[in-house]
């Protein structure tokens, strides 16, 4: 059920590859082992109307929100948020000079969420077929 949402001011698109940032964040979350492959969803949302700091035109922001089901330890939450910030900072390089960056962890309340995930069985089946192909079956 993990969701990674990269919200950004429109001007970030001028200095960074948004699709690349989505891929980097997705892989960083998977690498922690905290976000399972068959449930992780990563997406970006551009904000066209915004004001940042003193409203200098180059000021921008990236806010990454990680939404996960409850049950993870504080240590896991910290590992995930730090991994996401490190991946984001590394991917942006000098482009982050005029940007405000944030990563926030939120727990999803299971009492008020309905979830249907068909991908678990699809990914499991695809992995079984892939293993058979590699063995020459």
GINOR-V810195 format. One record per pair of residues at least 24 apart in sequence whose ideal C-beta (glycine too) atoms are under 10 Angstrom apart, sorted by sequence separation. I is the first residue (numbers start at 1). J is the second residue. If there is no record, write none. Layout:
# GINOR-V810195
i=(I,I)
j=(J,J)
This chain:
# GINOR-V810195
i=(2,4,42,64,81,4,19,80,18,41,62,2,18,62,78,2,18,40,77,39,76,77,39,62,77,4,13,35,74,2,3,12,34,2,13,35,62,72,1,2,12,34,62,1,11,12,29,60,72,3,4,5,6,7,8,10,11,60,71,2,3,4,5,6,7,8,9,10,11,25,29,35,61,62,63,64,65,66,67,68,70,1,2,3,4,5,6,7,8,9,10,34,60,61,62,63,64,65,66,67,68,69,70,1,2,3,4,5,6,7,8,9,10,11,25,29,34,58,59,60,61,62,63,64,65,66,67,68,69,70,71,1,2,3,4,5,6,7,9,10,58,59,60,61,62,63,64,65,66,67,68,69,70,9,11,21,25,34,35,57,58,59,60,61,62,63,64,65,66,67,69,8,9,34,56,7,9,15,21,33,34,14,16,18,32,69,15,34,35,53,11,14,16,33,34,52,67,69,11,13,32,33,52,53,11,12,32,35,52,11,12,32,34,35,9,10,11,12,32,9,29,32,8,9,28,31,32,8,9,30,7,8,9,28,29,7,8,28,29,6,7,8,28,31,6,7,28,5,6,7,25,28,29,5,6,25,28,4,5,24,25,27,28,4,5,26,3,4,5,25,28,3,4,24,25,28,2,3,4,23,24,2,3,1,2,21,24,25,1,2,21,24,1,23,24,2,21,20,21,16,20,17,21,16,17,4,16,39,41,15,16,2,6,15,17,25,39,41,15,16,38,40,4,12,15,16,39,14,15,38,39,6,15,37,38,12,15,16,37,38,12,15,36,38,39,38,12,37,38,11,12,36,11,38,9,37,8,9,8,7,6,4,5,5,3,3,2,1,1,1,1,1)
j=(26,28,66,88,105,29,44,105,44,67,88,29,45,89,105,30,46,68,105,68,105,106,69,92,107,35,44,66,105,34,35,44,66,35,46,68,95,105,35,36,46,68,96,36,46,47,64,95,107,39,40,41,42,43,44,46,47,96,107,39,40,41,42,43,44,45,46,47,48,62,66,72,98,99,100,101,102,103,104,105,107,39,40,41,42,43,44,45,46,47,48,72,98,99,100,101,102,103,104,105,106,107,108,40,41,42,43,44,45,46,47,48,49,50,64,68,73,97,98,99,100,101,102,103,104,105,106,107,108,109,110,41,42,43,44,45,46,47,49,50,98,99,100,101,102,103,104,105,106,107,108,109,110,50,52,62,66,75,76,98,99,100,101,102,103,104,105,106,107,108,110,50,51,76,98,50,52,58,64,76,77,58,60,62,76,113,60,79,80,98,57,60,62,79,80,98,113,115,58,60,79,80,99,100,59,60,80,83,100,60,61,81,83,84,59,60,61,62,82,60,80,83,60,61,80,83,84,61,62,83,61,62,63,82,83,62,63,83,84,62,63,64,84,87,63,64,85,63,64,65,83,86,87,64,65,84,87,64,65,84,85,87,88,65,66,87,65,66,67,87,90,66,67,87,88,91,66,67,68,87,88,67,68,67,68,87,90,91,68,69,88,91,69,91,92,72,91,91,92,88,92,91,95,91,92,80,92,115,117,92,93,80,84,93,95,103,117,119,94,95,117,119,84,92,95,96,119,95,96,119,120,88,97,119,120,95,98,99,120,121,96,99,120,122,123,123,98,123,124,98,99,123,99,127,99,127,99,100,101,102,103,103,104,106,106,108,108,108,110,113,115,117)
